[in-house]
């Protein structure tokens, strides 16, 4: 997900440089959404992994 967020961010920056405001807005909003959801899923994975170890 973080890789997809980086791609959308690059597309948003390119679209912003070309003055395509609508496409740049959608791409950057998508990148922030993917980045935030990826971080939340990473935190959930870290917490669950630590508590479910059985020796």
mmCIF entry with sequence, helices, sheets and N, C-alpha, C, O atoms, coordinates in Angstrom:
data_MODEL
# 
_entry.id   MODEL 
# 
_entity.id                         1 
_entity.type                       polymer 
_entity.pdbx_number_of_molecules   1 
# 
_entity_poly.entity_id                      1 
_entity_poly.type                           'polypeptide(L)' 
_entity_poly.nstd_linkage                   no 
_entity_poly.nstd_monomer                   no 
_entity_poly.pdbx_seq_one_letter_code       
;(UNK)(UNK)(UNK)(UNK)(UNK)(UNK)(UNK)(UNK)(UNK)(UNK)(UNK)(UNK)(UNK)(UNK)(UNK)(UNK)
(UNK)(UNK)(UNK)(UNK)(UNK)(UNK)(UNK)(UNK)(UNK)(UNK)(UNK)(UNK)(UNK)(UNK)(UNK)(UNK)
(UNK)(UNK)(UNK)(UNK)(UNK)(UNK)(UNK)(UNK)(UNK)(UNK)(UNK)(UNK)(UNK)(UNK)(UNK)(UNK)
(UNK)(UNK)(UNK)(UNK)(UNK)(UNK)(UNK)
;
_entity_poly.pdbx_seq_one_letter_code_can   XXXXXXXXXXXXXXXXXXXXXXXXXXXXXXXXXXXXXXXXXXXXXXXXXXXXXXX 
_entity_poly.pdbx_strand_id                 A 
# 
loop_
_entity_poly_seq.entity_id 
_entity_poly_seq.num 
_entity_poly_seq.mon_id 
_entity_poly_seq.hetero 
1 1  UNK n 
1 2  UNK n 
1 3  UNK n 
1 4  UNK n 
1 5  UNK n 
1 6  UNK n 
1 7  UNK n 
1 8  UNK n 
1 9  UNK n 
1 10 UNK n 
1 11 UNK n 
1 12 UNK n 
1 13 UNK n 
1 14 UNK n 
1 15 UNK n 
1 16 UNK n 
1 17 UNK n 
1 18 UNK n 
1 19 UNK n 
1 20 UNK n 
1 21 UNK n 
1 22 UNK n 
1 23 UNK n 
1 24 UNK n 
1 25 UNK n 
1 26 UNK n 
1 27 UNK n 
1 28 UNK n 
1 29 UNK n 
1 30 UNK n 
1 31 UNK n 
1 32 UNK n 
1 33 UNK n 
1 34 UNK n 
1 35 UNK n 
1 36 UNK n 
1 37 UNK n 
1 38 UNK n 
1 39 UNK n 
1 40 UNK n 
1 41 UNK n 
1 42 UNK n 
1 43 UNK n 
1 44 UNK n 
1 45 UNK n 
1 46 UNK n 
1 47 UNK n 
1 48 UNK n 
1 49 UNK n 
1 50 UNK n 
1 51 UNK n 
1 52 UNK n 
1 53 UNK n 
1 54 UNK n 
1 55 UNK n 
# 
_struct_asym.id          A 
_struct_asym.entity_id   1 
# 
loop_
_struct_conf.conf_type_id 
_struct_conf.id 
_struct_conf.pdbx_PDB_helix_id 
_struct_conf.beg_label_comp_id 
_struct_conf.beg_label_asym_id 
_struct_conf.beg_label_seq_id 
_struct_conf.pdbx_beg_PDB_ins_code 
_struct_conf.end_label_comp_id 
_struct_conf.end_label_asym_id 
_struct_conf.end_label_seq_id 
_struct_conf.pdbx_end_PDB_ins_code 
_struct_conf.beg_auth_comp_id 
_struct_conf.beg_auth_asym_id 
_struct_conf.beg_auth_seq_id 
_struct_conf.end_auth_comp_id 
_struct_conf.end_auth_asym_id 
_struct_conf.end_auth_seq_id 
_struct_conf.pdbx_PDB_helix_class 
_struct_conf.details 
_struct_conf.pdbx_PDB_helix_length 
HELX_P HELX_P1 AA1 UNK A 2  ? UNK A 17 ? UNK A 2  UNK A 17 1 ? 16 
HELX_P HELX_P2 AA2 UNK A 21 ? UNK A 51 ? UNK A 21 UNK A 51 1 ? 31 
# 
_struct_conf_type.id          HELX_P 
_struct_conf_type.criteria    ? 
_struct_conf_type.reference   ? 
# 
loop_
_atom_site.group_PDB 
_atom_site.id 
_atom_site.type_symbol 
_atom_site.label_atom_id 
_atom_site.label_alt_id 
_atom_site.label_comp_id 
_atom_site.label_asym_id 
_atom_site.label_entity_id 
_atom_site.label_seq_id 
_atom_site.pdbx_PDB_ins_code 
_atom_site.Cartn_x 
_atom_site.Cartn_y 
_atom_site.Cartn_z 
_atom_site.occupancy 
_atom_site.B_iso_or_equiv 
_atom_site.pdbx_formal_charge 
_atom_site.auth_seq_id 
_atom_site.auth_comp_id 
_atom_site.auth_asym_id 
_atom_site.auth_atom_id 
_atom_site.pdbx_PDB_model_num 
ATOM 1   N N  . UNK A 1 1  ? 0.813  -1.202  0.000   1.00 0.00 ? 1  UNK A N  1 
ATOM 2   C CA . UNK A 1 1  ? 0.000  0.000   0.000   1.00 0.00 ? 1  UNK A CA 1 
ATOM 3   C C  . UNK A 1 1  ? 0.850  1.256   0.000   1.00 0.00 ? 1  UNK A C  1 
ATOM 4   O O  . UNK A 1 1  ? 0.505  2.260   -0.624  1.00 0.00 ? 1  UNK A O  1 
ATOM 5   N N  . UNK A 1 2  ? 1.964  1.185   0.708   1.00 0.00 ? 2  UNK A N  1 
ATOM 6   C CA . UNK A 1 2  ? 2.823  2.362   0.770   1.00 0.00 ? 2  UNK A CA 1 
ATOM 7   C C  . UNK A 1 2  ? 3.449  2.612   -0.596  1.00 0.00 ? 2  UNK A C  1 
ATOM 8   O O  . UNK A 1 2  ? 3.660  3.763   -0.977  1.00 0.00 ? 2  UNK A O  1 
ATOM 9   N N  . UNK A 1 3  ? 3.746  1.555   -1.333  1.00 0.00 ? 3  UNK A N  1 
ATOM 10  C CA . UNK A 1 3  ? 4.271  1.717   -2.687  1.00 0.00 ? 3  UNK A CA 1 
ATOM 11  C C  . UNK A 1 3  ? 3.252  2.366   -3.614  1.00 0.00 ? 3  UNK A C  1 
ATOM 12  O O  . UNK A 1 3  ? 3.591  3.226   -4.428  1.00 0.00 ? 3  UNK A O  1 
ATOM 13  N N  . UNK A 1 4  ? 2.005  1.943   -3.479  1.00 0.00 ? 4  UNK A N  1 
ATOM 14  C CA . UNK A 1 4  ? 0.938  2.562   -4.264  1.00 0.00 ? 4  UNK A CA 1 
ATOM 15  C C  . UNK A 1 4  ? 0.769  4.032   -3.889  1.00 0.00 ? 4  UNK A C  1 
ATOM 16  O O  . UNK A 1 4  ? 0.507  4.873   -4.749  1.00 0.00 ? 4  UNK A O  1 
ATOM 17  N N  . UNK A 1 5  ? 0.919  4.332   -2.615  1.00 0.00 ? 5  UNK A N  1 
ATOM 18  C CA . UNK A 1 5  ? 0.816  5.726   -2.171  1.00 0.00 ? 5  UNK A CA 1 
ATOM 19  C C  . UNK A 1 5  ? 1.926  6.560   -2.791  1.00 0.00 ? 5  UNK A C  1 
ATOM 20  O O  . UNK A 1 5  ? 1.694  7.706   -3.177  1.00 0.00 ? 5  UNK A O  1 
ATOM 21  N N  . UNK A 1 6  ? 3.128  6.004   -2.892  1.00 0.00 ? 6  UNK A N  1 
ATOM 22  C CA . UNK A 1 6  ? 4.237  6.731   -3.509  1.00 0.00 ? 6  UNK A CA 1 
ATOM 23  C C  . UNK A 1 6  ? 3.973  6.991   -4.990  1.00 0.00 ? 6  UNK A C  1 
ATOM 24  O O  . UNK A 1 6  ? 4.299  8.062   -5.503  1.00 0.00 ? 6  UNK A O  1 
ATOM 25  N N  . UNK A 1 7  ? 3.384  6.014   -5.674  1.00 0.00 ? 7  UNK A N  1 
ATOM 26  C CA . UNK A 1 7  ? 3.059  6.196   -7.100  1.00 0.00 ? 7  UNK A CA 1 
ATOM 27  C C  . UNK A 1 7  ? 2.018  7.295   -7.271  1.00 0.00 ? 7  UNK A C  1 
ATOM 28  O O  . UNK A 1 7  ? 2.164  8.163   -8.131  1.00 0.00 ? 7  UNK A O  1 
ATOM 29  N N  . UNK A 1 8  ? 0.968  7.260   -6.455  1.00 0.00 ? 8  UNK A N  1 
ATOM 30  C CA . UNK A 1 8  ? -0.062 8.293   -6.552  1.00 0.00 ? 8  UNK A CA 1 
ATOM 31  C C  . UNK A 1 8  ? 0.500  9.674   -6.209  1.00 0.00 ? 8  UNK A C  1 
ATOM 32  O O  . UNK A 1 8  ? 0.103  10.673  -6.809  1.00 0.00 ? 8  UNK A O  1 
ATOM 33  N N  . UNK A 1 9  ? 1.423  9.729   -5.246  1.00 0.00 ? 9  UNK A N  1 
ATOM 34  C CA . UNK A 1 9  ? 2.021  11.011  -4.891  1.00 0.00 ? 9  UNK A CA 1 
ATOM 35  C C  . UNK A 1 9  ? 2.843  11.560  -6.048  1.00 0.00 ? 9  UNK A C  1 
ATOM 36  O O  . UNK A 1 9  ? 2.786  12.756  -6.336  1.00 0.00 ? 9  UNK A O  1 
ATOM 37  N N  . UNK A 1 10 ? 3.606  10.701  -6.712  1.00 0.00 ? 10 UNK A N  1 
ATOM 38  C CA . UNK A 1 10 ? 4.382  11.143  -7.877  1.00 0.00 ? 10 UNK A CA 1 
ATOM 39  C C  . UNK A 1 10 ? 3.468  11.626  -8.995  1.00 0.00 ? 10 UNK A C  1 
ATOM 40  O O  . UNK A 1 10 ? 3.735  12.651  -9.623  1.00 0.00 ? 10 UNK A O  1 
ATOM 41  N N  . UNK A 1 11 ? 2.390  10.885  -9.242  1.00 0.00 ? 11 UNK A N  1 
ATOM 42  C CA . UNK A 1 11 ? 1.432  11.323  -10.263 1.00 0.00 ? 11 UNK A CA 1 
ATOM 43  C C  . UNK A 1 11 ? 0.805  12.660  -9.901  1.00 0.00 ? 11 UNK A C  1 
ATOM 44  O O  . UNK A 1 11 ? 0.609  13.518  -10.762 1.00 0.00 ? 11 UNK A O  1 
ATOM 45  N N  . UNK A 1 12 ? 0.492  12.830  -8.625  1.00 0.00 ? 12 UNK A N  1 
ATOM 46  C CA . UNK A 1 12 ? -0.082 14.100  -8.183  1.00 0.00 ? 12 UNK A CA 1 
ATOM 47  C C  . UNK A 1 12 ? 0.882  15.264  -8.342  1.00 0.00 ? 12 UNK A C  1 
ATOM 48  O O  . UNK A 1 12 ? 0.479  16.363  -8.721  1.00 0.00 ? 12 UNK A O  1 
ATOM 49  N N  . UNK A 1 13 ? 2.160  15.020  -8.052  1.00 0.00 ? 13 UNK A N  1 
ATOM 50  C CA . UNK A 1 13 ? 3.152  16.082  -8.217  1.00 0.00 ? 13 UNK A CA 1 
ATOM 51  C C  . UNK A 1 13 ? 3.349  16.443  -9.689  1.00 0.00 ? 13 UNK A C  1 
ATOM 52  O O  . UNK A 1 13 ? 3.485  17.617  -10.034 1.00 0.00 ? 13 UNK A O  1 
ATOM 53  N N  . UNK A 1 14 ? 3.363  15.431  -10.547 1.00 0.00 ? 14 UNK A N  1 
ATOM 54  C CA . UNK A 1 14 ? 3.498  15.699  -11.980 1.00 0.00 ? 14 UNK A CA 1 
ATOM 55  C C  . UNK A 1 14 ? 2.278  16.450  -12.498 1.00 0.00 ? 14 UNK A C  1 
ATOM 56  O O  . UNK A 1 14 ? 2.416  17.415  -13.250 1.00 0.00 ? 14 UNK A O  1 
ATOM 57  N N  . UNK A 1 15 ? 1.082  16.015  -12.100 1.00 0.00 ? 15 UNK A N  1 
ATOM 58  C CA . UNK A 1 15 ? -0.139 16.688  -12.536 1.00 0.00 ? 15 UNK A CA 1 
ATOM 59  C C  . UNK A 1 15 ? -0.188 18.122  -12.000 1.00 0.00 ? 15 UNK A C  1 
ATOM 60  O O  . UNK A 1 15 ? -0.649 19.031  -12.691 1.00 0.00 ? 15 UNK A O  1 
ATOM 61  N N  . UNK A 1 16 ? 0.284  18.317  -10.778 1.00 0.00 ? 16 UNK A N  1 
ATOM 62  C CA . UNK A 1 16 ? 0.325  19.674  -10.234 1.00 0.00 ? 16 UNK A CA 1 
ATOM 63  C C  . UNK A 1 16 ? 1.299  20.565  -10.994 1.00 0.00 ? 16 UNK A C  1 
ATOM 64  O O  . UNK A 1 16 ? 1.040  21.750  -11.206 1.00 0.00 ? 16 UNK A O  1 
ATOM 65  N N  . UNK A 1 17 ? 2.424  19.978  -11.400 1.00 0.00 ? 17 UNK A N  1 
ATOM 66  C CA . UNK A 1 17 ? 3.390  20.741  -12.191 1.00 0.00 ? 17 UNK A CA 1 
ATOM 67  C C  . UNK A 1 17 ? 2.856  21.121  -13.560 1.00 0.00 ? 17 UNK A C  1 
ATOM 68  O O  . UNK A 1 17 ? 3.251  22.141  -14.124 1.00 0.00 ? 17 UNK A O  1 
ATOM 69  N N  . UNK A 1 18 ? 1.962  20.306  -14.095 1.00 0.00 ? 18 UNK A N  1 
ATOM 70  C CA . UNK A 1 18 ? 1.346  20.603  -15.388 1.00 0.00 ? 18 UNK A CA 1 
ATOM 71  C C  . UNK A 1 18 ? 0.065  21.425  -15.250 1.00 0.00 ? 18 UNK A C  1 
ATOM 72  O O  . UNK A 1 18 ? -0.629 21.664  -16.239 1.00 0.00 ? 18 UNK A O  1 
ATOM 73  N N  . UNK A 1 19 ? -0.248 21.854  -14.041 1.00 0.00 ? 19 UNK A N  1 
ATOM 74  C CA . UNK A 1 19 ? -1.421 22.686  -13.735 1.00 0.00 ? 19 UNK A CA 1 
ATOM 75  C C  . UNK A 1 19 ? -2.740 21.971  -14.015 1.00 0.00 ? 19 UNK A C  1 
ATOM 76  O O  . UNK A 1 19 ? -3.710 22.593  -14.446 1.00 0.00 ? 19 UNK A O  1 
ATOM 77  N N  . UNK A 1 20 ? -2.770 20.663  -13.768 1.00 0.00 ? 20 UNK A N  1 
ATOM 78  C CA . UNK A 1 20 ? -4.004 19.894  -13.858 1.00 0.00 ? 20 UNK A CA 1 
ATOM 79  C C  . UNK A 1 20 ? -4.529 19.722  -12.441 1.00 0.00 ? 20 UNK A C  1 
ATOM 80  O O  . UNK A 1 20 ? -4.264 18.713  -11.788 1.00 0.00 ? 20 UNK A O  1 
ATOM 81  N N  . UNK A 1 21 ? -5.265 20.701  -11.979 1.00 0.00 ? 21 UNK A N  1 
ATOM 82  C CA . UNK A 1 21 ? -5.656 20.772  -10.572 1.00 0.00 ? 21 UNK A CA 1 
ATOM 83  C C  . UNK A 1 21 ? -6.550 19.607  -10.153 1.00 0.00 ? 21 UNK A C  1 
ATOM 84  O O  . UNK A 1 21 ? -6.352 19.057  -9.069  1.00 0.00 ? 21 UNK A O  1 
ATOM 85  N N  . UNK A 1 22 ? -7.508 19.219  -10.956 1.00 0.00 ? 22 UNK A N  1 
ATOM 86  C CA . UNK A 1 22 ? -8.425 18.151  -10.578 1.00 0.00 ? 22 UNK A CA 1 
ATOM 87  C C  . UNK A 1 22 ? -7.727 16.816  -10.418 1.00 0.00 ? 22 UNK A C  1 
ATOM 88  O O  . UNK A 1 22 ? -7.951 16.105  -9.438  1.00 0.00 ? 22 UNK A O  1 
ATOM 89  N N  . UNK A 1 23 ? -6.886 16.474  -11.372 1.00 0.00 ? 23 UNK A N  1 
ATOM 90  C CA . UNK A 1 23 ? -6.159 15.208  -11.310 1.00 0.00 ? 23 UNK A CA 1 
ATOM 91  C C  . UNK A 1 23 ? -5.158 15.227  -10.163 1.00 0.00 ? 23 UNK A C  1 
ATOM 92  O O  . UNK A 1 23 ? -4.992 14.224  -9.470  1.00 0.00 ? 23 UNK A O  1 
ATOM 93  N N  . UNK A 1 24 ? -4.496 16.351  -9.958  1.00 0.00 ? 24 UNK A N  1 
ATOM 94  C CA . UNK A 1 24 ? -3.520 16.452  -8.871  1.00 0.00 ? 24 UNK A CA 1 
ATOM 95  C C  . UNK A 1 24 ? -4.194 16.298  -7.516  1.00 0.00 ? 24 UNK A C  1 
ATOM 96  O O  . UNK A 1 24 ? -3.645 15.651  -6.624  1.00 0.00 ? 24 UNK A O  1 
ATOM 97  N N  . UNK A 1 25 ? -5.356 16.874  -7.353  1.00 0.00 ? 25 UNK A N  1 
ATOM 98  C CA . UNK A 1 25 ? -6.079 16.770  -6.087  1.00 0.00 ? 25 UNK A CA 1 
ATOM 99  C C  . UNK A 1 25 ? -6.491 15.330  -5.795  1.00 0.00 ? 25 UNK A C  1 
ATOM 100 O O  . UNK A 1 25 ? -6.302 14.838  -4.682  1.00 0.00 ? 25 UNK A O  1 
ATOM 101 N N  . UNK A 1 26 ? -7.046 14.668  -6.784  1.00 0.00 ? 26 UNK A N  1 
ATOM 102 C CA . UNK A 1 26 ? -7.482 13.277  -6.595  1.00 0.00 ? 26 UNK A CA 1 
ATOM 103 C C  . UNK A 1 26 ? -6.296 12.374  -6.302  1.00 0.00 ? 26 UNK A C  1 
ATOM 104 O O  . UNK A 1 26 ? -6.378 11.517  -5.423  1.00 0.00 ? 26 UNK A O  1 
ATOM 105 N N  . UNK A 1 27 ? -5.196 12.551  -7.022  1.00 0.00 ? 27 UNK A N  1 
ATOM 106 C CA . UNK A 1 27 ? -4.027 11.695  -6.835  1.00 0.00 ? 27 UNK A CA 1 
ATOM 107 C C  . UNK A 1 27 ? -3.400 11.898  -5.458  1.00 0.00 ? 27 UNK A C  1 
ATOM 108 O O  . UNK A 1 27 ? -3.022 10.925  -4.806  1.00 0.00 ? 27 UNK A O  1 
ATOM 109 N N  . UNK A 1 28 ? -3.286 13.138  -5.009  1.00 0.00 ? 28 UNK A N  1 
ATOM 110 C CA . UNK A 1 28 ? -2.670 13.368  -3.704  1.00 0.00 ? 28 UNK A CA 1 
ATOM 111 C C  . UNK A 1 28 ? -3.592 12.930  -2.568  1.00 0.00 ? 28 UNK A C  1 
ATOM 112 O O  . UNK A 1 28 ? -3.117 12.428  -1.549  1.00 0.00 ? 28 UNK A O  1 
ATOM 113 N N  . UNK A 1 29 ? -4.897 13.114  -2.728  1.00 0.00 ? 29 UNK A N  1 
ATOM 114 C CA . UNK A 1 29 ? -5.828 12.633  -1.707  1.00 0.00 ? 29 UNK A CA 1 
ATOM 115 C C  . UNK A 1 29 ? -5.775 11.106  -1.619  1.00 0.00 ? 29 UNK A C  1 
ATOM 116 O O  . UNK A 1 29 ? -5.812 10.541  -0.526  1.00 0.00 ? 29 UNK A O  1 
ATOM 117 N N  . UNK A 1 30 ? -5.689 10.447  -2.768  1.00 0.00 ? 30 UNK A N  1 
ATOM 118 C CA . UNK A 1 30 ? -5.585 8.984   -2.781  1.00 0.00 ? 30 UNK A CA 1 
ATOM 119 C C  . UNK A 1 30 ? -4.294 8.527   -2.131  1.00 0.00 ? 30 UNK A C  1 
ATOM 120 O O  . UNK A 1 30 ? -4.280 7.526   -1.415  1.00 0.00 ? 30 UNK A O  1 
ATOM 121 N N  . UNK A 1 31 ? -3.205 9.251   -2.375  1.00 0.00 ? 31 UNK A N  1 
ATOM 122 C CA . UNK A 1 31 ? -1.926 8.849   -1.789  1.00 0.00 ? 31 UNK A CA 1 
ATOM 123 C C  . UNK A 1 31 ? -1.967 8.974   -0.267  1.00 0.00 ? 31 UNK A C  1 
ATOM 124 O O  . UNK A 1 31 ? -1.445 8.110   0.437   1.00 0.00 ? 31 UNK A O  1 
ATOM 125 N N  . UNK A 1 32 ? -2.576 10.033  0.244   1.00 0.00 ? 32 UNK A N  1 
ATOM 126 C CA . UNK A 1 32 ? -2.666 10.183  1.699   1.00 0.00 ? 32 UNK A CA 1 
ATOM 127 C C  . UNK A 1 32 ? -3.554 9.108   2.307   1.00 0.00 ? 32 UNK A C  1 
ATOM 128 O O  . UNK A 1 32 ? -3.256 8.586   3.381   1.00 0.00 ? 32 UNK A O  1 
ATOM 129 N N  . UNK A 1 33 ? -4.644 8.775   1.623   1.00 0.00 ? 33 UNK A N  1 
ATOM 130 C CA . UNK A 1 33 ? -5.538 7.730   2.122   1.00 0.00 ? 33 UNK A CA 1 
ATOM 131 C C  . UNK A 1 33 ? -4.840 6.377   2.158   1.00 0.00 ? 33 UNK A C  1 
ATOM 132 O O  . UNK A 1 33 ? -4.951 5.649   3.144   1.00 0.00 ? 33 UNK A O  1 
ATOM 133 N N  . UNK A 1 34 ? -4.124 6.034   1.092   1.00 0.00 ? 34 UNK A N  1 
ATOM 134 C CA . UNK A 1 34 ? -3.405 4.764   1.051   1.00 0.00 ? 34 UNK A CA 1 
ATOM 135 C C  . UNK A 1 34 ? -2.289 4.731   2.085   1.00 0.00 ? 34 UNK A C  1 
ATOM 136 O O  . UNK A 1 34 ? -2.063 3.702   2.723   1.00 0.00 ? 34 UNK A O  1 
ATOM 137 N N  . UNK A 1 35 ? -1.593 5.844   2.255   1.00 0.00 ? 35 UNK A N  1 
ATOM 138 C CA . UNK A 1 35 ? -0.515 5.883   3.240   1.00 0.00 ? 35 UNK A CA 1 
ATOM 139 C C  . UNK A 1 35 ? -1.061 5.702   4.655   1.00 0.00 ? 35 UNK A C  1 
ATOM 140 O O  . UNK A 1 35 ? -0.499 4.946   5.447   1.00 0.00 ? 35 UNK A O  1 
ATOM 141 N N  . UNK A 1 36 ? -2.149 6.392   4.970   1.00 0.00 ? 36 UNK A N  1 
ATOM 142 C CA . UNK A 1 36 ? -2.729 6.286   6.311   1.00 0.00 ? 36 UNK A CA 1 
ATOM 143 C C  . UNK A 1 36 ? -3.265 4.882   6.576   1.00 0.00 ? 36 UNK A C  1 
ATOM 144 O O  . UNK A 1 36 ? -3.057 4.334   7.659   1.00 0.00 ? 36 UNK A O  1 
ATOM 145 N N  . UNK A 1 37 ? -3.949 4.301   5.601   1.00 0.00 ? 37 UNK A N  1 
ATOM 146 C CA . UNK A 1 37 ? -4.479 2.959   5.811   1.00 0.00 ? 37 UNK A CA 1 
ATOM 147 C C  . UNK A 1 37 ? -3.355 1.932   5.883   1.00 0.00 ? 37 UNK A C  1 
ATOM 148 O O  . UNK A 1 37 ? -3.470 0.959   6.629   1.00 0.00 ? 37 UNK A O  1 
ATOM 149 N N  . UNK A 1 38 ? -2.292 2.115   5.144   1.00 0.00 ? 38 UNK A N  1 
ATOM 150 C CA . UNK A 1 38 ? -1.148 1.221   5.236   1.00 0.00 ? 38 UNK A CA 1 
ATOM 151 C C  . UNK A 1 38 ? -0.477 1.290   6.592   1.00 0.00 ? 38 UNK A C  1 
ATOM 152 O O  . UNK A 1 38 ? -0.061 0.265   7.133   1.00 0.00 ? 38 UNK A O  1 
ATOM 153 N N  . UNK A 1 39 ? -0.368 2.482   7.143   1.00 0.00 ? 39 UNK A N  1 
ATOM 154 C CA . UNK A 1 39 ? 0.233  2.630   8.466   1.00 0.00 ? 39 UNK A CA 1 
ATOM 155 C C  . UNK A 1 39 ? -0.645 2.007   9.546   1.00 0.00 ? 39 UNK A C  1 
ATOM 156 O O  . UNK A 1 39 ? -0.132 1.388   10.478  1.00 0.00 ? 39 UNK A O  1 
ATOM 157 N N  . UNK A 1 40 ? -1.959 2.164   9.430   1.00 0.00 ? 40 UNK A N  1 
ATOM 158 C CA . UNK A 1 40 ? -2.871 1.560   10.403  1.00 0.00 ? 40 UNK A CA 1 
ATOM 159 C C  . UNK A 1 40 ? -2.770 0.036   10.338  1.00 0.00 ? 40 UNK A C  1 
ATOM 160 O O  . UNK A 1 40 ? -2.713 -0.623  11.377  1.00 0.00 ? 40 UNK A O  1 
ATOM 161 N N  . UNK A 1 41 ? -2.748 -0.523  9.141   1.00 0.00 ? 41 UNK A N  1 
ATOM 162 C CA . UNK A 1 41 ? -2.620 -1.966  9.004   1.00 0.00 ? 41 UNK A CA 1 
ATOM 163 C C  . UNK A 1 41 ? -1.274 -2.461  9.523   1.00 0.00 ? 41 UNK A C  1 
ATOM 164 O O  . UNK A 1 41 ? -1.199 -3.545  10.101  1.00 0.00 ? 41 UNK A O  1 
ATOM 165 N N  . UNK A 1 42 ? -0.219 -1.688  9.326   1.00 0.00 ? 42 UNK A N  1 
ATOM 166 C CA . UNK A 1 42 ? 1.092  -2.060  9.858   1.00 0.00 ? 42 UNK A CA 1 
ATOM 167 C C  . UNK A 1 42 ? 1.079  -2.083  11.379  1.00 0.00 ? 42 UNK A C  1 
ATOM 168 O O  . UNK A 1 42 ? 1.623  -3.003  11.989  1.00 0.00 ? 42 UNK A O  1 
ATOM 169 N N  . UNK A 1 43 ? 0.468  -1.085  11.993  1.00 0.00 ? 43 UNK A N  1 
ATOM 170 C CA . UNK A 1 43 ? 0.392  -1.040  13.457  1.00 0.00 ? 43 UNK A CA 1 
ATOM 171 C C  . UNK A 1 43 ? -0.419 -2.220  13.992  1.00 0.00 ? 43 UNK A C  1 
ATOM 172 O O  . UNK A 1 43 ? -0.042 -2.823  14.997  1.00 0.00 ? 43 UNK A O  1 
ATOM 173 N N  . UNK A 1 44 ? -1.524 -2.551  13.334  1.00 0.00 ? 44 UNK A N  1 
ATOM 174 C CA . UNK A 1 44 ? -2.331 -3.692  13.760  1.00 0.00 ? 44 UNK A CA 1 
ATOM 175 C C  . UNK A 1 44 ? -1.512 -4.975  13.643  1.00 0.00 ? 44 UNK A C  1 
ATOM 176 O O  . UNK A 1 44 ? -1.559 -5.824  14.533  1.00 0.00 ? 44 UNK A O  1 
ATOM 177 N N  . UNK A 1 45 ? -0.774 -5.118  12.570  1.00 0.00 ? 45 UNK A N  1 
ATOM 178 C CA . UNK A 1 45 ? 0.052  -6.310  12.373  1.00 0.00 ? 45 UNK A CA 1 
ATOM 179 C C  . UNK A 1 45 ? 1.119  -6.432  13.458  1.00 0.00 ? 45 UNK A C  1 
ATOM 180 O O  . UNK A 1 45 ? 1.363  -7.525  13.969  1.00 0.00 ? 45 UNK A O  1 
ATOM 181 N N  . UNK A 1 46 ? 1.748  -5.327  13.808  1.00 0.00 ? 46 UNK A N  1 
ATOM 182 C CA . UNK A 1 46 ? 2.794  -5.351  14.827  1.00 0.00 ? 46 UNK A CA 1 
ATOM 183 C C  . UNK A 1 46 ? 2.210  -5.724  16.184  1.00 0.00 ? 46 UNK A C  1 
ATOM 184 O O  . UNK A 1 46 ? 2.799  -6.527  16.907  1.00 0.00 ? 46 UNK A O  1 
ATOM 185 N N  . UNK A 1 47 ? 1.068  -5.156  16.539  1.00 0.00 ? 47 UNK A N  1 
ATOM 186 C CA . UNK A 1 47 ? 0.457  -5.439  17.840  1.00 0.00 ? 47 UNK A CA 1 
ATOM 187 C C  . UNK A 1 47 ? -0.015 -6.885  17.916  1.00 0.00 ? 47 UNK A C  1 
ATOM 188 O O  . UNK A 1 47 ? 0.217  -7.550  18.925  1.00 0.00 ? 47 UNK A O  1 
ATOM 189 N N  . UNK A 1 48 ? -0.664 -7.381  16.886  1.00 0.00 ? 48 UNK A N  1 
ATOM 190 C CA . UNK A 1 48 ? -1.171 -8.751  16.890  1.00 0.00 ? 48 UNK A CA 1 
ATOM 191 C C  . UNK A 1 48 ? -0.017 -9.744  16.888  1.00 0.00 ? 48 UNK A C  1 
ATOM 192 O O  . UNK A 1 48 ? -0.095 -10.777 17.553  1.00 0.00 ? 48 UNK A O  1 
ATOM 193 N N  . UNK A 1 49 ? 1.019  -9.461  16.175  1.00 0.00 ? 49 UNK A N  1 
ATOM 194 C CA . UNK A 1 49 ? 2.161  -10.369 16.102  1.00 0.00 ? 49 UNK A CA 1 
ATOM 195 C C  . UNK A 1 49 ? 2.838  -10.523 17.457  1.00 0.00 ? 49 UNK A C  1 
ATOM 196 O O  . UNK A 1 49 ? 3.273  -11.621 17.802  1.00 0.00 ? 49 UNK A O  1 
ATOM 197 N N  . UNK A 1 50 ? 2.935  -9.470  18.215  1.00 0.00 ? 50 UNK A N  1 
ATOM 198 C CA . UNK A 1 50 ? 3.600  -9.530  19.514  1.00 0.00 ? 50 UNK A CA 1 
ATOM 199 C C  . UNK A 1 50 ? 2.777  -10.267 20.554  1.00 0.00 ? 50 UNK A C  1 
ATOM 200 O O  . UNK A 1 50 ? 3.339  -10.930 21.426  1.00 0.00 ? 50 UNK A O  1 
ATOM 201 N N  . UNK A 1 51 ? 1.455  -10.163 20.480  1.00 0.00 ? 51 UNK A N  1 
ATOM 202 C CA . UNK A 1 51 ? 0.623  -10.754 21.517  1.00 0.00 ? 51 UNK A CA 1 
ATOM 203 C C  . UNK A 1 51 ? 0.261  -12.201 21.230  1.00 0.00 ? 51 UNK A C  1 
ATOM 204 O O  . UNK A 1 51 ? -0.230 -12.889 22.125  1.00 0.00 ? 51 UNK A O  1 
ATOM 205 N N  . UNK A 1 52 ? 0.482  -12.687 20.022  1.00 0.00 ? 52 UNK A N  1 
ATOM 206 C CA . UNK A 1 52 ? 0.017  -14.033 19.690  1.00 0.00 ? 52 UNK A CA 1 
ATOM 207 C C  . UNK A 1 52 ? 1.138  -15.065 19.636  1.00 0.00 ? 52 UNK A C  1 
ATOM 208 O O  . UNK A 1 52 ? 0.939  -16.141 19.073  1.00 0.00 ? 52 UNK A O  1 
ATOM 209 N N  . UNK A 1 53 ? 2.277  -14.784 20.185  1.00 0.00 ? 53 UNK A N  1 
ATOM 210 C CA . UNK A 1 53 ? 3.373  -15.745 20.171  1.00 0.00 ? 53 UNK A CA 1 
ATOM 211 C C  . UNK A 1 53 ? 3.129  -16.817 21.231  1.00 0.00 ? 53 UNK A C  1 
ATOM 212 O O  . UNK A 1 53 ? 2.846  -16.520 22.392  1.00 0.00 ? 53 UNK A O  1 
ATOM 213 N N  . UNK A 1 54 ? 3.245  -18.051 20.803  1.00 0.00 ? 54 UNK A N  1 
ATOM 214 C CA . UNK A 1 54 ? 3.075  -19.187 21.703  1.00 0.00 ? 54 UNK A CA 1 
ATOM 215 C C  . UNK A 1 54 ? 4.370  -19.983 21.676  1.00 0.00 ? 54 UNK A C  1 
ATOM 216 O O  . UNK A 1 54 ? 4.860  -20.344 20.606  1.00 0.00 ? 54 UNK A O  1 
ATOM 217 N N  . UNK A 1 55 ? 4.930  -20.260 22.862  1.00 0.00 ? 55 UNK A N  1 
ATOM 218 C CA . UNK A 1 55 ? 6.199  -20.985 22.927  1.00 0.00 ? 55 UNK A CA 1 
ATOM 219 C C  . UNK A 1 55 ? 5.981  -22.430 23.184  1.00 0.00 ? 55 UNK A C  1 
ATOM 220 O O  . UNK A 1 55 ? 6.943  -23.194 23.270  1.00 0.00 ? 55 UNK A O  1 
# 
